[in-house]
Amino acid sequence: MEETVRSNQNIIVENRKKLTLSGVKDVLSFDEETVVLETVLGRLTVKGTGLHIVNFDVGSGELIADGKVYAVVYTAEESGGFFSRVFR
């Protein structure tokens, strides 16, 4: 039976070293300092050092990452992109 991404979200940060998230739809980008996720509640950016995605289950929307976590921030969606800001 295939699981589906829940419509709610939980974020657990354990000792700033382990991050467990539910409600993740997609990993938009990642490196050792920044992980950008599309979640059921919007875009979520995780900042830190030595960040690694340990596991991401697309079916359930569960993601586990480790490393030193400095910030977990929801960011507003930009409507229209670059050209809409230039031609205001």
C-alpha positions as CSV (number, residue, x, y, z in Angstrom):
1,M,0.0,0.0,0.0
2,E,1.4,3.4,-1.0
3,E,1.7,6.1,1.6
4,T,0.8,9.7,0.9
5,V,2.3,12.9,2.2
6,R,0.4,14.1,5.2
7,S,-1.3,17.6,5.1
8,N,0.3,18.5,8.4
9,Q,3.9,18.9,9.3
10,N,6.2,18.1,12.3
11,I,9.7,19.3,12.8
12,I,11.9,17.8,15.4
13,V,15.5,19.1,16.0
14,E,17.5,16.9,18.4
15,N,20.4,18.7,20.0
16,R,20.9,20.7,16.8
17,K,22.5,17.6,15.2
18,K,19.5,15.6,13.8
19,L,16.5,17.0,12.0
20,T,13.3,14.9,11.4
21,L,10.6,16.4,9.2
22,S,7.2,15.2,8.0
23,G,5.1,16.7,5.3
24,V,8.0,17.1,2.8
25,K,6.9,17.1,-0.8
26,D,10.3,17.6,-2.6
27,V,13.9,18.5,-2.0
28,L,14.5,21.5,-4.2
29,S,18.2,21.9,-3.5
30,F,20.8,20.9,-1.0
31,D,24.5,21.2,-0.1
32,E,26.4,21.0,3.2
33,E,25.2,24.5,4.3
34,T,21.6,24.8,2.9
35,V,18.7,22.4,2.3
36,V,15.7,23.9,0.6
37,L,12.5,21.8,0.8
38,E,9.0,22.1,-0.6
39,T,6.6,21.1,2.2
40,V,2.8,21.0,2.7
41,L,3.1,24.4,4.5
42,G,5.4,26.1,1.9
43,R,9.1,26.4,1.2
44,L,11.4,25.5,4.1
45,T,15.1,26.4,4.3
46,V,17.4,24.7,6.7
47,K,20.8,26.4,7.3
48,G,23.8,24.8,9.0
49,T,27.2,23.1,8.4
50,G,27.9,19.6,7.4
51,L,24.3,18.9,6.5
52,H,23.5,15.5,5.0
53,I,20.1,14.0,4.0
54,V,20.2,10.6,5.7
55,N,16.8,9.4,4.4
56,F,13.9,10.9,2.3
57,D,10.8,8.8,1.8
58,V,8.9,10.4,-1.0
59,G,5.8,8.3,-0.4
60,S,5.3,9.3,3.3
61,G,7.0,12.7,3.1
62,E,9.4,11.8,5.9
63,L,12.9,13.3,5.8
64,I,15.9,12.8,8.2
65,A,19.0,15.0,8.0
66,D,22.0,15.4,10.2
67,G,24.7,18.0,10.7
68,K,24.9,21.2,12.7
69,V,21.6,23.0,12.4
70,Y,21.6,26.8,12.7
71,A,18.2,27.8,11.4
72,V,14.9,26.4,10.1
73,V,13.0,29.1,8.3
74,Y,9.8,29.2,6.2
75,T,10.2,31.5,3.2
76,A,7.6,33.3,1.3
77,E,6.9,32.3,-2.3
78,E,8.0,34.8,-4.8
79,S,5.2,35.4,-7.3
80,G,6.2,36.0,-10.9
81,G,10.0,35.6,-10.5
82,F,12.8,37.9,-11.5
83,F,11.1,39.8,-14.4
84,S,8.0,40.7,-12.3
85,R,10.3,42.5,-9.8
86,V,12.3,44.3,-12.5
87,F,9.3,45.6,-14.5
88,R,7.2,46.9,-11.6
